[in-house]
Amino acid sequence: MEHIRKIIFKLGQTELTKALKKKKDNNFDYKKYIISNNLKLSDEYIYLSKEYGYNQFNEDIVFKSLDKLPIAGDDNLCPIGIIYGWGKGENSLQKNRKIFLDQIPENYFVFAEGLPGDQLCINQIDQKIYYWYHESLENEGLYLVANSLLDFFKSLHLNPNSEIEDDLEEEWFSDDF
């Protein structure tokens, strides 16, 4: 758990926006929800969901998948969006689980967004991390990203392409032009 905190800190932290803060429910009985839904989630994941649920990275953070992703370029990098949390509304773990139960096999637990519409999931059987591509055919859209949650977090890094775009933008809007 300390490893995840250190990695998030090294990546430039995460932010709980004002709008999302209203949806986060620190009093939600996640233990009861886990038991009543027969979920098998690691302590590392529980820590992540409680501490960083509803958060987004402050920087443009990407991960490199073990499997080739259909949405990734030659570098096989993909962005991570919001980390879902326990609470209310569209970014809650409970609502997203309910939305995707008929599209993603039941033993996969959605925990974060990749590209809009795509989901990052934990396989509850082996605790490996998968990417679900929402435009794929039924039962063909899961791609292995990492062998564990910690391995997934170790694969996160600043998008090398975002630095190029920032430099171009600075140059374009400089006073020299």
C-alpha positions in Angstrom: 0.0 0.0 0.0 2.9 2.3 0.8 4.3 1.5 -2.7 1.2 2.8 -4.4 1.2 6.0 -2.3 4.9 6.6 -3.2 4.2 5.9 -6.9 1.3 8.4 -7.0 3.4 11.0 -5.2 6.3 10.5 -7.7 3.9 10.9 -10.6 2.8 14.3 -9.5 -0.1 13.4 -7.2 -3.8 13.1 -7.9 -6.6 15.5 -7.5 -10.1 15.2 -6.1 -12.0 17.9 -7.9 -14.7 19.8 -6.2 -17.5 18.2 -8.3 -16.2 14.7 -7.6 -15.6 15.4 -3.9 -19.4 15.8 -3.5 -19.9 12.2 -4.9 -17.2 10.5 -2.7 -18.8 8.9 0.3 -16.2 8.0 3.0 -19.0 6.5 5.1 -20.1 4.1 2.4 -20.1 0.5 3.9 -17.8 -0.9 1.3 -17.1 -4.0 3.4 -20.8 -4.9 3.3 -21.0 -4.2 -0.4 -18.0 -6.5 -1.0 -19.4 -9.3 1.1 -23.0 -9.0 -0.3 -21.6 -9.1 -3.9 -19.1 -11.9 -3.2 -16.2 -9.8 -4.4 -12.6 -10.8 -3.9 -10.5 -7.7 -3.9 -7.0 -7.3 -2.5 -6.1 -5.1 0.5 -4.0 -3.0 -1.9 -7.0 -2.4 -4.1 -9.2 -1.5 -1.0 -6.5 1.0 0.0 -6.5 2.5 -3.5 -10.3 2.8 -3.7 -10.6 4.5 -0.3 -7.6 6.8 -0.6 -7.7 7.7 -4.2 -11.3 7.0 -5.3 -12.8 9.8 -7.5 -9.3 11.1 -8.1 -7.6 12.0 -11.3 -3.8 12.4 -11.9 -2.6 16.0 -12.1 -0.3 15.0 -15.0 -0.9 13.2 -18.3 -0.2 9.7 -17.0 -0.1 6.6 -19.2 0.6 2.9 -18.8 2.2 0.3 -21.0 0.1 -2.8 -21.5 1.5 -6.3 -21.6 -0.9 -7.2 -24.4 -1.1 -5.0 -27.5 -4.1 -2.7 -27.1 -6.3 -1.9 -30.1 -6.4 1.8 -29.2 -2.7 2.2 -28.6 -0.1 3.3 -31.1 3.3 1.6 -31.7 4.4 2.4 -28.2 1.4 0.6 -26.7 0.8 3.4 -24.3 -2.7 4.2 -23.0 -3.9 7.0 -20.6 -5.6 6.3 -17.3 -8.6 8.5 -16.5 -10.5 8.7 -13.2 -10.0 6.2 -10.4 -13.5 5.2 -9.4 -14.5 5.4 -5.7 -17.1 4.3 -3.3 -20.0 6.8 -3.3 -22.6 8.3 -5.5 -23.1 9.0 -9.1 -21.6 8.0 -12.4 -18.0 7.6 -11.2 -18.8 5.3 -8.3 -17.5 1.8 -8.2 -21.0 0.4 -7.5 -22.7 2.2 -10.4 -19.9 1.3 -12.9 -20.0 -2.3 -11.8 -23.8 -2.4 -12.4 -23.4 -0.7 -15.8 -20.8 -3.1 -17.1 -22.0 -6.4 -15.5 -23.8 -7.4 -18.7 -20.8 -6.4 -20.9 -17.7 -7.6 -18.9 -17.5 -11.0 -17.3 -18.6 -11.0 -13.7 -15.2 -12.0 -12.3 -13.8 -8.7 -13.5 -14.1 -5.7 -11.3 -14.0 -2.2 -13.0 -11.8 0.2 -11.0 -10.7 3.0 -13.4 -11.3 4.5 -16.8 -8.9 4.2 -19.7 -9.9 6.1 -22.8 -13.5 7.3 -22.6 -15.8 4.2 -22.6 -12.9 1.8 -21.9 -12.4 0.3 -18.5 -9.5 -1.0 -16.3 -10.5 -4.1 -14.4 -9.2 -6.4 -11.8 -9.7 -10.1 -12.5 -10.9 -11.3 -9.1 -9.6 -14.9 -9.6 -5.9 -14.1 -10.2 -5.8 -10.3 -9.3 -4.3 -9.4 -12.7 -5.2 -6.1 -14.4 -7.0 -6.0 -17.7 -8.1 -3.4 -20.1 -11.6 -3.7 -21.5 -12.1 -2.2 -25.0 -15.7 -1.2 -25.3 -15.9 -1.4 -29.1 -14.8 -5.1 -29.3 -17.0 -8.1 -29.9 -18.6 -9.8 -26.9 -16.0 -11.7 -24.8 -13.1 -10.5 -27.0 -12.4 -7.1 -25.4 -10.2 -7.9 -22.5 -6.4 -7.3 -22.7 -3.8 -8.2 -20.1 -2.2 -5.0 -18.8 -0.3 -6.1 -15.7 0.2 -9.2 -13.5 -0.9 -7.3 -10.4 -2.1 -3.9 -9.2 1.3 -3.0 -8.0 2.9 -4.0 -11.3 0.2 -1.8 -13.0 1.2 1.2 -10.8 4.9 0.6 -11.5 4.1 0.8 -15.2 2.5 4.3 -14.9 4.6 7.2 -16.1 4.3 10.7 -17.6 3.1 10.6 -21.2 6.3 11.2 -23.3 4.1 12.7 -26.0 2.5 15.3 -23.7 5.9 17.0 -23.1 6.3 17.5 -26.9 2.9 19.1 -27.1 3.6 21.4 -24.1 6.8 22.6 -25.7 5.1 23.3 -29.0 2.3 25.2 -27.3 4.8 27.3 -25.3 6.8 28.1 -28.5 3.6 28.9 -30.4 2.3 31.4 -27.8 5.7 32.9 -26.9 6.2 36.7 -27.1 8.7 36.2 -29.9 6.0 35.6 -32.5 
